[in-house]
Amino acid sequence: MTQSRLKSKVLWVAVIAQVIAIGQLTGVFKAIGLDAGTVGDVAAGILQLFVIFGIVNDPTNATGL
């Protein structure tokens, strides 16, 4: 069960989104000269495209990964 969760695209998208959110909250992006709002907007846009094209959640895959 653990291996299938580690292979899950949904898990990794959630992890990436959480890392970005933590980076915004702690000011990491501001410290390296990036606008936190822009980073969040770009990440959200990319993740939305993944969902639209079925990369994150593929309904044709029997395992749902």
Distance bins in CASP14 RR format, pairs under 12 A and 6 or more apart:
PFRMAT RR
TARGET T0000
AUTHOR 0000-0000-0000
RMODE 2
METHOD distances of the structure
MODEL  1
1 7 0 0 0 0 0 1 0 0 0 0 0
1 8 0 0 0 0 0 1 0 0 0 0 0
1 63 0 0 0 0 0 1 0 0 0 0 0
2 8 0 0 0 0 0 1 0 0 0 0 0
2 11 0 0 0 0 0 1 0 0 0 0 0
3 11 0 0 0 0 0 1 0 0 0 0 0
3 63 0 0 0 0 0 1 0 0 0 0 0
3 65 0 0 0 0 0 1 0 0 0 0 0
4 10 0 0 0 0 0 1 0 0 0 0 0
4 11 0 0 0 0 1 0 0 0 0 0 0
4 61 0 0 0 0 0 1 0 0 0 0 0
4 63 1 0 0 1 0 0 0 0 0 0 0
4 64 0 0 0 0 1 0 0 0 0 0 0
4 65 1 0 0 1 0 0 0 0 0 0 0
5 11 1 0 1 0 0 0 0 0 0 0 0
5 12 0 0 0 0 0 1 0 0 0 0 0
5 14 0 0 0 0 0 1 0 0 0 0 0
5 15 0 0 0 0 0 1 0 0 0 0 0
5 63 0 0 0 0 0 1 0 0 0 0 0
5 64 0 0 0 0 0 1 0 0 0 0 0
5 65 0 0 0 0 1 0 0 0 0 0 0
6 12 0 0 0 0 1 0 0 0 0 0 0
6 15 0 0 0 0 0 1 0 0 0 0 0
6 65 0 0 0 0 0 1 0 0 0 0 0
7 61 0 0 0 0 0 1 0 0 0 0 0
7 63 0 0 0 0 1 0 0 0 0 0 0
7 64 0 0 0 0 0 1 0 0 0 0 0
7 65 1 0 0 1 0 0 0 0 0 0 0
8 14 0 0 0 0 1 0 0 0 0 0 0
8 15 0 0 0 0 0 1 0 0 0 0 0
8 56 0 0 0 0 1 0 0 0 0 0 0
8 57 0 0 0 0 1 0 0 0 0 0 0
8 58 0 0 0 0 0 1 0 0 0 0 0
8 61 0 0 0 0 0 1 0 0 0 0 0
8 63 0 0 0 0 1 0 0 0 0 0 0
8 64 0 0 0 0 1 0 0 0 0 0 0
8 65 1 0 1 0 0 0 0 0 0 0 0
9 15 0 0 0 0 0 1 0 0 0 0 0
9 16 0 0 0 0 0 1 0 0 0 0 0
9 47 0 0 0 0 0 1 0 0 0 0 0
9 50 0 0 0 0 1 0 0 0 0 0 0
9 51 0 0 0 0 0 1 0 0 0 0 0
9 53 0 0 0 0 0 1 0 0 0 0 0
9 54 0 0 0 0 1 0 0 0 0 0 0
9 55 1 0 0 1 0 0 0 0 0 0 0
9 56 1 0 1 0 0 0 0 0 0 0 0
9 57 1 0 0 1 0 0 0 0 0 0 0
9 58 1 0 0 1 0 0 0 0 0 0 0
9 61 0 0 0 0 1 0 0 0 0 0 0
9 63 0 0 0 0 0 1 0 0 0 0 0
9 64 0 0 0 0 1 0 0 0 0 0 0
9 65 1 0 0 1 0 0 0 0 0 0 0
10 16 0 0 0 0 0 1 0 0 0 0 0
10 17 0 0 0 0 0 1 0 0 0 0 0
10 47 0 0 0 0 0 1 0 0 0 0 0
10 50 0 0 0 0 0 1 0 0 0 0 0
10 51 0 0 0 0 1 0 0 0 0 0 0
10 54 0 0 0 0 0 1 0 0 0 0 0
10 55 0 0 0 0 0 1 0 0 0 0 0
10 56 1 0 1 0 0 0 0 0 0 0 0
10 57 1 0 0 1 0 0 0 0 0 0 0
10 58 0 0 0 0 1 0 0 0 0 0 0
10 61 0 0 0 0 0 1 0 0 0 0 0
10 63 0 0 0 0 0 1 0 0 0 0 0
10 64 0 0 0 0 1 0 0 0 0 0 0
10 65 1 0 0 1 0 0 0 0 0 0 0
11 17 0 0 0 0 0 1 0 0 0 0 0
11 18 0 0 0 0 0 1 0 0 0 0 0
11 56 0 0 0 0 0 1 0 0 0 0 0
11 57 0 0 0 0 0 1 0 0 0 0 0
11 64 0 0 0 0 0 1 0 0 0 0 0
11 65 0 0 0 0 1 0 0 0 0 0 0
12 18 0 0 0 0 0 1 0 0 0 0 0
12 19 0 0 0 0 0 1 0 0 0 0 0
12 47 0 0 0 0 0 1 0 0 0 0 0
12 50 0 0 0 0 0 1 0 0 0 0 0
12 55 0 0 0 0 0 1 0 0 0 0 0
12 56 0 0 0 0 1 0 0 0 0 0 0
12 65 0 0 0 0 0 1 0 0 0 0 0
13 19 0 0 0 0 0 1 0 0 0 0 0
13 20 0 0 0 0 0 1 0 0 0 0 0
13 43 0 0 0 0 1 0 0 0 0 0 0
13 44 0 0 0 0 0 1 0 0 0 0 0
13 45 0 0 0 0 0 1 0 0 0 0 0
13 46 0 0 0 0 1 0 0 0 0 0 0
13 47 1 0 0 1 0 0 0 0 0 0 0
13 48 0 0 0 0 0 1 0 0 0 0 0
13 49 0 0 0 0 0 1 0 0 0 0 0
13 50 1 0 0 1 0 0 0 0 0 0 0
13 51 0 0 0 0 1 0 0 0 0 0 0
13 54 0 0 0 0 0 1 0 0 0 0 0
13 55 0 0 0 0 1 0 0 0 0 0 0
13 56 1 0 1 0 0 0 0 0 0 0 0
13 57 0 0 0 0 1 0 0 0 0 0 0
13 65 0 0 0 0 0 1 0 0 0 0 0
14 20 0 0 0 0 0 1 0 0 0 0 0
14 21 0 0 0 0 0 1 0 0 0 0 0
14 47 0 0 0 0 1 0 0 0 0 0 0
14 50 0 0 0 0 0 1 0 0 0 0 0
14 56 0 0 0 0 1 0 0 0 0 0 0
14 57 0 0 0 0 0 1 0 0 0 0 0
15 21 0 0 0 0 0 1 0 0 0 0 0
15 22 0 0 0 0 0 1 0 0 0 0 0
15 47 0 0 0 0 0 1 0 0 0 0 0
16 22 0 0 0 0 0 1 0 0 0 0 0
16 23 0 0 0 0 0 1 0 0 0 0 0
16 39 0 0 0 0 0 1 0 0 0 0 0
16 40 0 0 0 0 0 1 0 0 0 0 0
16 43 1 0 0 1 0 0 0 0 0 0 0
16 44 0 0 0 0 0 1 0 0 0 0 0
16 46 0 0 0 0 1 0 0 0 0 0 0
16 47 1 0 0 1 0 0 0 0 0 0 0
16 50 0 0 0 0 0 1 0 0 0 0 0
16 56 0 0 0 0 0 1 0 0 0 0 0
17 23 0 0 0 0 0 1 0 0 0 0 0
17 24 0 0 0 0 0 1 0 0 0 0 0
17 39 0 0 0 0 0 1 0 0 0 0 0
17 40 0 0 0 0 1 0 0 0 0 0 0
17 43 1 0 0 1 0 0 0 0 0 0 0
17 44 0 0 0 0 1 0 0 0 0 0 0
17 45 0 0 0 0 0 1 0 0 0 0 0
17 46 0 0 0 0 0 1 0 0 0 0 0
17 47 1 0 0 1 0 0 0 0 0 0 0
17 48 0 0 0 0 0 1 0 0 0 0 0
17 50 0 0 0 0 0 1 0 0 0 0 0
17 51 0 0 0 0 0 1 0 0 0 0 0
17 56 0 0 0 0 0 1 0 0 0 0 0
18 24 0 0 0 0 0 1 0 0 0 0 0
18 25 0 0 0 0 0 1 0 0 0 0 0
18 43 0 0 0 0 0 1 0 0 0 0 0
18 47 0 0 0 0 0 1 0 0 0 0 0
19 25 0 0 0 0 0 1 0 0 0 0 0
19 26 0 0 0 0 0 1 0 0 0 0 0
19 28 0 0 0 0 1 0 0 0 0 0 0
19 29 0 0 0 0 0 1 0 0 0 0 0
19 39 0 0 0 0 0 1 0 0 0 0 0
19 40 0 0 0 0 0 1 0 0 0 0 0
19 43 0 0 0 0 1 0 0 0 0 0 0
20 26 0 0 0 0 0 1 0 0 0 0 0
20 27 0 0 0 0 0 1 0 0 0 0 0
20 28 0 0 0 0 1 0 0 0 0 0 0
20 29 0 0 0 0 1 0 0 0 0 0 0
20 34 0 0 0 0 0 1 0 0 0 0 0
20 36 0 0 0 0 1 0 0 0 0 0 0
20 37 0 0 0 0 0 1 0 0 0 0 0
20 38 0 0 0 0 0 1 0 0 0 0 0
20 39 1 0 0 1 0 0 0 0 0 0 0
20 40 1 0 1 0 0 0 0 0 0 0 0
20 41 0 0 0 0 0 1 0 0 0 0 0
20 42 0 0 0 0 1 0 0 0 0 0 0
20 43 1 0 1 0 0 0 0 0 0 0 0
20 44 0 0 0 0 1 0 0 0 0 0 0
20 45 0 0 0 0 0 1 0 0 0 0 0
20 46 0 0 0 0 0 1 0 0 0 0 0
20 47 0 0 0 0 1 0 0 0 0 0 0
21 27 0 0 0 0 0 1 0 0 0 0 0
21 28 0 0 0 0 0 1 0 0 0 0 0
21 29 0 0 0 0 0 1 0 0 0 0 0
21 36 0 0 0 0 1 0 0 0 0 0 0
21 37 0 0 0 0 0 1 0 0 0 0 0
21 39 0 0 0 0 0 1 0 0 0 0 0
21 40 0 0 0 0 1 0 0 0 0 0 0
21 43 0 0 0 0 1 0 0 0 0 0 0
21 44 0 0 0 0 0 1 0 0 0 0 0
21 47 0 0 0 0 0 1 0 0 0 0 0
22 28 1 0 0 1 0 0 0 0 0 0 0
22 29 0 0 0 0 0 1 0 0 0 0 0
22 36 0 0 0 0 0 1 0 0 0 0 0
22 39 0 0 0 0 0 1 0 0 0 0 0
22 40 0 0 0 0 0 1 0 0 0 0 0
23 29 1 0 1 0 0 0 0 0 0 0 0
23 30 0 0 0 0 1 0 0 0 0 0 0
23 31 0 0 0 0 1 0 0 0 0 0 0
23 32 0 0 0 0 0 1 0 0 0 0 0
23 34 0 0 0 0 1 0 0 0 0 0 0
23 36 1 0 0 1 0 0 0 0 0 0 0
23 37 0 0 0 0 0 1 0 0 0 0 0
23 39 0 0 0 0 1 0 0 0 0 0 0
23 40 0 0 0 0 1 0 0 0 0 0 0
23 43 0 0 0 0 0 1 0 0 0 0 0
24 30 0 0 0 0 1 0 0 0 0 0 0
24 31 0 0 0 0 0 1 0 0 0 0 0
24 34 0 0 0 0 1 0 0 0 0 0 0
24 35 0 0 0 0 0 1 0 0 0 0 0
24 36 1 0 1 0 0 0 0 0 0 0 0
24 37 1 0 0 1 0 0 0 0 0 0 0
24 38 0 0 0 0 0 1 0 0 0 0 0
24 39 1 0 0 1 0 0 0 0 0 0 0
24 40 1 0 0 1 0 0 0 0 0 0 0
24 41 0 0 0 0 0 1 0 0 0 0 0
24 42 0 0 0 0 0 1 0 0 0 0 0
24 43 0 0 0 0 1 0 0 0 0 0 0
24 44 0 0 0 0 0 1 0 0 0 0 0
25 36 0 0 0 0 1 0 0 0 0 0 0
25 37 0 0 0 0 0 1 0 0 0 0 0
25 40 0 0 0 0 0 1 0 0 0 0 0
26 32 0 0 0 0 0 1 0 0 0 0 0
26 36 0 0 0 0 1 0 0 0 0 0 0
27 33 0 0 0 0 1 0 0 0 0 0 0
27 34 0 0 0 0 1 0 0 0 0 0 0
27 35 0 0 0 0 0 1 0 0 0 0 0
27 36 1 0 0 1 0 0 0 0 0 0 0
27 37 0 0 0 0 0 1 0 0 0 0 0
27 39 0 0 0 0 0 1 0 0 0 0 0
28 34 0 0 0 0 1 0 0 0 0 0 0
28 36 0 0 0 0 1 0 0 0 0 0 0
28 39 0 0 0 0 1 0 0 0 0 0 0
29 35 1 0 0 1 0 0 0 0 0 0 0
29 36 1 0 1 0 0 0 0 0 0 0 0
29 37 0 0 0 0 1 0 0 0 0 0 0
29 38 0 0 0 0 1 0 0 0 0 0 0
29 39 1 0 1 0 0 0 0 0 0 0 0
29 40 0 0 0 0 1 0 0 0 0 0 0
29 41 0 0 0 0 0 1 0 0 0 0 0
29 42 0 0 0 0 0 1 0 0 0 0 0
29 43 0 0 0 0 0 1 0 0 0 0 0
30 36 1 0 1 0 0 0 0 0 0 0 0
30 37 0 0 0 0 1 0 0 0 0 0 0
30 38 0 0 0 0 0 1 0 0 0 0 0
30 39 0 0 0 0 1 0 0 0 0 0 0
32 39 0 0 0 0 0 1 0 0 0 0 0
33 39 0 0 0 0 0 1 0 0 0 0 0
34 40 0 0 0 0 1 0 0 0 0 0 0
34 41 0 0 0 0 0 1 0 0 0 0 0
34 42 0 0 0 0 1 0 0 0 0 0 0
34 43 0 0 0 0 0 1 0 0 0 0 0
35 41 0 0 0 0 1 0 0 0 0 0 0
35 42 0 0 0 0 1 0 0 0 0 0 0
36 42 0 0 0 0 0 1 0 0 0 0 0
36 43 0 0 0 0 0 1 0 0 0 0 0
37 43 0 0 0 0 1 0 0 0 0 0 0
37 44 0 0 0 0 1 0 0 0 0 0 0
38 44 0 0 0 0 0 1 0 0 0 0 0
38 45 0 0 0 0 0 1 0 0 0 0 0
39 45 0 0 0 0 0 1 0 0 0 0 0
39 46 0 0 0 0 0 1 0 0 0 0 0
40 46 0 0 0 0 1 0 0 0 0 0 0
40 47 0 0 0 0 1 0 0 0 0 0 0
40 48 0 0 0 0 0 1 0 0 0 0 0
41 47 0 0 0 0 0 1 0 0 0 0 0
41 48 0 0 0 0 0 1 0 0 0 0 0
42 48 0 0 0 0 0 1 0 0 0 0 0
42 49 0 0 0 0 0 1 0 0 0 0 0
43 49 0 0 0 0 0 1 0 0 0 0 0
43 50 0 0 0 0 0 1 0 0 0 0 0
44 50 0 0 0 0 0 1 0 0 0 0 0
44 51 0 0 0 0 0 1 0 0 0 0 0
45 51 0 0 0 0 1 0 0 0 0 0 0
45 52 0 0 0 0 1 0 0 0 0 0 0
46 52 0 0 0 0 0 1 0 0 0 0 0
46 53 0 0 0 0 0 1 0 0 0 0 0
46 55 0 0 0 0 0 1 0 0 0 0 0
46 56 0 0 0 0 0 1 0 0 0 0 0
47 53 0 0 0 0 0 1 0 0 0 0 0
47 54 0 0 0 0 0 1 0 0 0 0 0
47 55 0 0 0 0 1 0 0 0 0 0 0
47 56 1 0 0 1 0 0 0 0 0 0 0
47 57 0 0 0 0 0 1 0 0 0 0 0
48 54 0 0 0 0 0 1 0 0 0 0 0
48 55 0 0 0 0 0 1 0 0 0 0 0
48 56 0 0 0 0 1 0 0 0 0 0 0
49 55 0 0 0 0 1 0 0 0 0 0 0
49 56 0 0 0 0 1 0 0 0 0 0 0
50 56 1 0 1 0 0 0 0 0 0 0 0
50 57 0 0 0 0 1 0 0 0 0 0 0
50 58 0 0 0 0 0 1 0 0 0 0 0
51 57 1 0 0 1 0 0 0 0 0 0 0
51 58 0 0 0 0 0 1 0 0 0 0 0
51 59 0 0 0 0 0 1 0 0 0 0 0
54 60 0 0 0 0 1 0 0 0 0 0 0
54 61 0 0 0 0 1 0 0 0 0 0 0
54 64 0 0 0 0 0 1 0 0 0 0 0
54 65 0 0 0 0 0 1 0 0 0 0 0
55 61 0 0 0 0 0 1 0 0 0 0 0
55 65 0 0 0 0 0 1 0 0 0 0 0
56 64 0 0 0 0 0 1 0 0 0 0 0
56 65 0 0 0 0 1 0 0 0 0 0 0
57 63 0 0 0 0 0 1 0 0 0 0 0
57 64 1 0 0 1 0 0 0 0 0 0 0
57 65 0 0 0 0 1 0 0 0 0 0 0
58 64 1 0 0 1 0 0 0 0 0 0 0
58 65 1 0 0 1 0 0 0 0 0 0 0
59 65 0 0 0 0 0 1 0 0 0 0 0
END
